[in-house]
Amino acid sequence: IVRMTDLDLAGKRVLIREDLNVPIDDGRITSEQRILAALPTLKLALEKGAAVMVTSHLGRPQEGQWSEADSLAPVAKRLSELLGIEVPLVKDWVGGVEVQPGQLVLLENCRMNVGEGKDDEALSKQYAALCDVFVMDAFGTAHRAQASTHGAIRHAKVAAGGPLLMAELDALAKALDNPARPLLAIVAGSKVSTKLELLSSLVSKVDQLIVGGGIANTFIAAMGHGVGKSLVETDLIDTAKQIMADAKARGADIPVPTDVVVAPAFAADAPATVKAVDAVAADDMILDIGPDTAARYAELIQNAGTVVWNGPVGVFEFDAFGKGTETLARAIAASKAFSIAGGGDTLAAVDKYDIAGDVSYISTGGGAFLEFLEGKELPAVAALKQRAG
Ligand code: 3PG
């Protein structure tokens, strides 16, 4: 992949695709992680003397329609503050953009453009015609084959990978291609079904696979234990058994909880009780891993060479059911392992336990992070490789 850092951008018109798809509540940005992650790329392009146009999507608006709720206006304002320069938001931009070297403009939500979602050829060419160099820096959207990702790369005079995208790819390669071992992955979340491909892919790579949340319940059931009223996917119990058998066949370990935290209901104020995993009653809901299990997992993390973390192991939004996730988060922060964390809920946990500074790499990707871990080639990355020859 041609890297933006290697290019001379002085006096060039540079269109940078970022993923500035940040949560906005009532006009207020509630997490600016993605803006902060993009900032070094934008500063570098300005330092290199480029005329900078930045494009991003926000949410999933209807194409062909402008609406205030889907506008990048709050992001333009925040970028102005962070960069210390005026960042105008350009509303109609597909036909041409006025920008001078040393200036940076933000282009309105690219998903408002007709044809963006279906990677329309004509629209991709229009994007490409806006610039001398197209920089793909939106790792979080690299799994989408759309006009502003895959399409513009194919048609731009010069297409390059931006520093953020390259850092993400480098970190993921370090974790998965030739990892310091043991390689431990934590895959948690409510459903096996949404992470089935991830589990199946990781089980062939890792030394230890910690499962948590609703996913763990299905594995607990596969071990023959009762899970009471817990979230469980009974139709996937056989799949969980197969994943455990696959792990065993290659000498990998899927440790299953020996104790759990249960409650009679899914609520912040529900009374929390620690029980042995074989003592879960018919009206119990498993909402976290127990302290013995958490300590055992923390020790595995302590001894790991590489840790990949996706998903909280309990209902950490409720403090009474957050101790398992907190223990693992602190173990990751304390471990010397190369650690990488990604996914929306995971980043919320990283924030809540304030360990961002102690994780080796925090991915800006949600779906893109998962697809990469699943071993899939991301379309935008494939297009960049193809352009590089
Ligand atoms: C994300 O938030 O995961 C990315 O910005 C991609 O958004 P999308 O799922 O709407 O394509």
Residues whose N, C-alpha, C, O or C-beta is under 5 A from the ligand:
A	BS01	3PG	D19 N21 G59 G140 T141 R144 G366 G367
